[in-house]
Amino acid sequence: MNVVLKLSGPQFDTKDMTFRKNPMAVFEQLREKWPIFHHQQLDAWICTRHEDVTQFLRDDRVSTDFTIARNGPQKKPIEKQSGFEKIFTFGTAQLSRADHQRIRKLALPAFSTELLEPTTHRLTKLAHSLIDNTVGIQRFNFADKIAGKMPIASICELLQITVDDQHFDDFITFVVILLQSANNMYPDMENREHNAILAQPGYEFICSIIEKRRNHLKQDDFLSYLIMANEEGDTISNDELVSLVCALLTAGTSSAVHLQNRLIWNLHKHPDEDQKLRRNPSLIQSAIQEVLRFNFFDSPNMIGIRRYAIEDFTWKDQCIRRGDTIMLQMGAAHRDPRAFENSDQFIIERNQTNNRVFGIGPHFCMGNMLARAEVEAIYRALIERYPDYCVDGIEYLADEPTEEKALWMKPSSH
């Protein structure tokens, strides 16, 4: 049984191992007693109630642009930015509202069910290939053999990158640095400069892939569609396109790994729901949504989705200043009984109307369909190959006690 860190006030030590082993217990205490407060160690406001989180996601007084933050990096002139720095400058988080809306309008059709069908077919083949590689193994690490390999393999498939490509290592280095930067929005300047240098070869490789596709457009992939996107003279610039592809890399890698592991483990812990899904795999997308709601954000590293105040304002008697960081704690918000009936239960057929995990409004995550498609492909391939599979234990990282190191699986329960 997890030990709970009992709070006498809203402040807590993010390095305390009791917190790190069971962060949700802390977040839920905050939600009920101190729903919005300023955390001194993080120098950020933490917001935990569903109603407040939803309103902040829609509020024009806050932004996703981390250069607004009091401790954020200053913007360089475009001509002095490295390619890696331009990824963030031209990302939708930092663009003007008009540019953001233009890109969403042009890009969104690329993620339609019709245009994603060829991609879904390729993901299905990839998933079966990964599952086939475990045939004959009596006990295997699902987290490593399958969940950990699918996201990179799927991105490589979509961008048509092969492991024997001379720039493959540059690409992998680039993805790793991109993920680190996405999780730490404003590291110190020395690390930023170092990362920019290390990532440059991979950045140039991504640019070359886009340029090749521009010269050889295809009818059945989203990248060609994005390149061709044009409406009433509006287009997506090359810098914006590179940033969009990089956003998909982050949405479709680490989050997909975590989501896939959590799906299998939650089903194992809730056998009635597990059997319900095995009998009716068409419920898989509903099950994925429930995993996202139930405990996708229970990591101590996921204290909150960041927003930054662009002006001074008052929020429920709290004075928020320009440059303040606001962390929207999605885990606590999605276990809020005010928004979800039986919020502490895992129910795959739950009404997900109030689910805000992928955002809402202009910042709704366009790449969410890719991550969910990857997870569905793996699950369907798994139960097709191993309809009687069983989970045989889980191991966590020593220094990250909520992050899966191994999720052991047997092809059969017999």
PEGIDA-V606739 format. One record per pair of residues at least 4 apart in sequence whose C-alpha atoms are under 8 Angstrom apart, sorted by the first residue. I is the first residue (numbers start at 1). J is the second residue. Records with the same first field share a line. If there is no record, write none. Layout:
BEGIN
I = J + J
END
This chain:
BEGIN
2 = 21 + 22
3 = 18 + 21 + 22
4 = 18 + 19 + 22 + 25 + 26
5 = 18 + 19 + 22 + 25 + 26
6 = 26
7 = 11 + 12 + 26 + 29
10 = 30 + 34 + 37 + 39
11 = 39 + 40
12 = 39
13 = 19 + 41
14 = 19 + 20 + 41 + 300
15 = 19 + 20
16 = 20
17 = 21
18 = 22 + 23
19 = 23 + 26 + 300
20 = 299 + 300 + 400 + 401 + 402
21 = 300 + 400 + 401 + 402
22 = 26 + 298 + 402
23 = 27 + 298 + 299 + 300
24 = 28 + 298 + 299 + 331 + 332
25 = 29
26 = 30
27 = 31 + 48 + 329 + 331 + 332
28 = 32 + 48 + 332 + 335
29 = 33 + 34
30 = 34 + 35 + 36 + 48
31 = 35 + 36 + 47 + 48 + 49 + 332 + 333 + 336
35 = 46 + 47 + 48 + 49
36 = 45 + 46 + 47 + 48
37 = 45 + 46 + 47 + 318
38 = 43 + 44 + 45 + 46
39 = 43 + 44 + 45 + 46
40 = 44
43 = 325
44 = 324 + 325 + 326 + 327
45 = 324 + 325 + 326 + 327
46 = 304 + 326 + 327 + 328 + 329
47 = 52 + 53 + 326 + 327 + 328 + 329
48 = 52 + 53 + 328 + 329 + 330 + 332 + 333
49 = 53 + 332 + 333 + 336
50 = 54 + 330 + 332 + 333 + 334 + 336 + 338 + 339
51 = 55 + 333 + 339
52 = 56
53 = 57 + 328 + 329 + 330 + 333
54 = 58 + 356 + 360
55 = 59
56 = 62 + 328
57 = 359 + 360 + 361 + 363
58 = 360 + 361
61 = 309 + 310 + 311 + 313
62 = 307 + 308 + 309 + 310 + 311
63 = 93 + 307 + 308 + 309 + 310
64 = 93 + 94 + 306 + 307 + 308
65 = 69 + 93 + 94 + 307 + 308
66 = 72 + 73 + 94 + 185 + 186 + 307 + 308
67 = 72 + 73 + 74 + 75
68 = 72 + 308 + 309 + 310 + 323
69 = 308 + 309 + 323 + 324 + 325
70 = 323 + 324 + 325
71 = 186
72 = 186
73 = 186 + 189
76 = 80 + 81
77 = 81
78 = 86
81 = 85 + 86
82 = 86 + 196 + 200
83 = 87 + 196 + 200 + 203 + 204
84 = 88 + 196 + 199 + 200 + 203
85 = 89 + 196
86 = 90 + 239 + 243
87 = 91 + 239 + 240 + 242 + 243 + 246
88 = 93 + 94 + 243
89 = 94 + 95
90 = 94 + 95 + 239 + 240 + 243
91 = 95 + 240 + 243 + 244 + 247
92 = 99 + 100 + 103 + 244
95 = 99 + 100
96 = 100
97 = 101
98 = 102
99 = 103
100 = 104
101 = 105 + 362
102 = 106 + 234
103 = 107 + 235 + 236
104 = 108 + 362
105 = 109
106 = 226 + 229 + 230 + 231 + 234 + 235 + 236
107 = 111 + 226 + 229
108 = 112 + 366
109 = 115
110 = 115 + 116 + 222 + 225 + 226
111 = 115 + 116 + 222 + 366 + 367 + 369
112 = 116
113 = 117
115 = 119 + 220 + 221 + 222
116 = 120 + 221 + 222
117 = 121
118 = 122 + 220 + 221
119 = 123 + 158 + 221
120 = 124 + 373 + 377
121 = 125
122 = 126 + 157
123 = 127 + 154 + 373 + 374 + 377
124 = 128 + 377 + 378 + 381
125 = 129
126 = 130 + 150 + 153 + 154
127 = 131 + 150 + 377 + 378 + 381
128 = 132 + 378 + 381 + 382
129 = 133
130 = 134 + 145 + 146 + 149 + 150
131 = 135 + 146 + 378 + 381 + 382 + 385
132 = 385
134 = 140 + 145
138 = 410 + 411
139 = 408 + 409 + 410 + 411
140 = 145 + 408 + 409 + 410
141 = 145 + 146 + 406 + 407 + 408 + 409
142 = 146 + 147 + 261 + 406 + 407 + 408 + 409
143 = 147 + 148 + 257 + 261 + 404 + 405 + 406 + 407 + 408
144 = 148 + 149 + 405 + 406 + 407
145 = 149
146 = 150 + 378
147 = 151 + 256 + 257 + 260 + 261 + 378
148 = 257
149 = 153
150 = 154 + 257 + 374
151 = 155 + 252 + 253 + 254 + 256 + 257 + 374
152 = 156 + 253
153 = 157
154 = 158 + 374
155 = 159 + 249 + 252
156 = 160 + 161 + 162
157 = 161 + 162
158 = 221
159 = 209 + 223
161 = 165 + 168
162 = 168
163 = 168
164 = 168
167 = 171 + 202 + 205
168 = 172
169 = 173
170 = 174 + 199 + 201 + 202 + 205
171 = 175 + 201 + 202 + 203 + 205 + 206
172 = 176 + 202
173 = 177 + 198 + 199 + 202
174 = 178 + 198 + 199 + 200 + 201 + 202 + 203
175 = 179 + 249 + 250
176 = 180
177 = 181 + 195 + 199
178 = 182 + 246 + 250
179 = 183 + 250 + 254
180 = 184
181 = 185 + 186 + 187
182 = 250
187 = 191 + 192
188 = 192
189 = 193
190 = 194
191 = 195
192 = 196
193 = 197
194 = 198
195 = 199
196 = 200
199 = 203
200 = 204
201 = 205
202 = 206
203 = 207
204 = 208
205 = 209
206 = 210 + 242
207 = 211 + 242
208 = 212
209 = 213
210 = 214 + 223 + 242
211 = 215
212 = 216
213 = 217 + 218 + 223 + 224
214 = 224 + 227
217 = 224
218 = 224
219 = 224 + 225
220 = 224
221 = 225
222 = 226
223 = 227
224 = 228
225 = 229
226 = 236 + 241
227 = 236 + 241
229 = 235 + 236
230 = 234 + 235 + 236
231 = 235
236 = 240 + 241
237 = 241
238 = 242
239 = 243
240 = 244
241 = 245
242 = 246
243 = 247
244 = 248
245 = 249
246 = 250
247 = 251 + 367
248 = 252 + 367
249 = 253
250 = 254 + 255
251 = 255 + 256 + 367 + 368 + 370 + 371
252 = 256 + 367 + 368 + 370 + 371
253 = 257 + 371
254 = 258
255 = 259 + 371
256 = 260 + 371 + 372 + 374 + 375
257 = 261
258 = 262 + 296
259 = 263 + 288 + 291 + 292 + 296 + 375
260 = 264 + 375
261 = 265 + 404 + 407
262 = 266 + 291 + 295 + 296
263 = 267 + 287 + 288 + 291
264 = 268 + 391
265 = 269 + 391 + 407
266 = 270 + 291 + 346
267 = 271 + 273 + 274
268 = 274 + 390 + 391
270 = 274 + 346
271 = 275
272 = 276
273 = 277 + 346 + 347 + 348
274 = 278
275 = 279
276 = 280
277 = 281 + 282 + 283 + 284 + 287
278 = 383 + 387
281 = 380
283 = 287 + 348 + 349
284 = 288 + 376
285 = 289 + 372 + 376
286 = 290 + 348 + 349 + 350
287 = 291 + 347 + 348 + 349
288 = 292 + 348 + 372 + 375
289 = 293 + 348 + 352 + 355
290 = 294 + 346 + 347 + 348 + 350 + 352
291 = 295 + 296 + 346
292 = 296 + 297 + 357
293 = 331 + 334 + 335 + 355 + 357
294 = 331 + 334 + 335 + 343 + 344 + 345 + 346
295 = 331
296 = 331
297 = 302 + 303 + 329 + 330 + 331
298 = 302 + 331 + 402
299 = 303 + 402 + 403
300 = 402
302 = 329
303 = 327 + 328 + 329
304 = 326 + 327 + 328 + 329 + 330
305 = 327 + 328 + 329 + 330
306 = 325 + 326 + 327 + 328
307 = 325 + 326 + 327 + 328
308 = 322 + 323 + 324 + 325 + 326
309 = 320 + 321 + 322 + 323 + 324 + 325 + 326
310 = 322 + 323
311 = 321 + 322 + 323
312 = 319 + 320 + 321 + 322
313 = 319 + 320 + 321
314 = 318 + 319 + 320
315 = 319 + 320
320 = 324
329 = 333
330 = 334 + 356 + 357
331 = 335
332 = 336
334 = 339 + 340 + 343 + 355 + 356
335 = 339 + 340 + 343 + 344
336 = 340 + 343
337 = 341 + 342 + 343
339 = 354
340 = 354
356 = 360
358 = 364 + 365 + 368
359 = 363 + 364 + 365
360 = 364
367 = 371
368 = 372
369 = 373
370 = 374
371 = 375
372 = 376
373 = 377
374 = 378
375 = 379
376 = 380
377 = 381
378 = 382
379 = 383
380 = 384
381 = 385
382 = 386 + 387
383 = 387 + 388 + 389
386 = 411 + 412
387 = 412
388 = 411 + 412 + 413
389 = 409 + 410 + 411 + 412 + 413
390 = 409 + 410 + 411 + 412 + 413
391 = 407 + 408 + 409 + 410
392 = 407 + 408 + 409 + 410
393 = 407 + 408 + 409
394 = 404 + 405 + 406 + 407 + 408
395 = 404 + 405 + 406 + 407
396 = 400 + 401 + 402 + 403 + 404 + 405 + 406
397 = 401 + 402 + 403 + 404 + 405
END
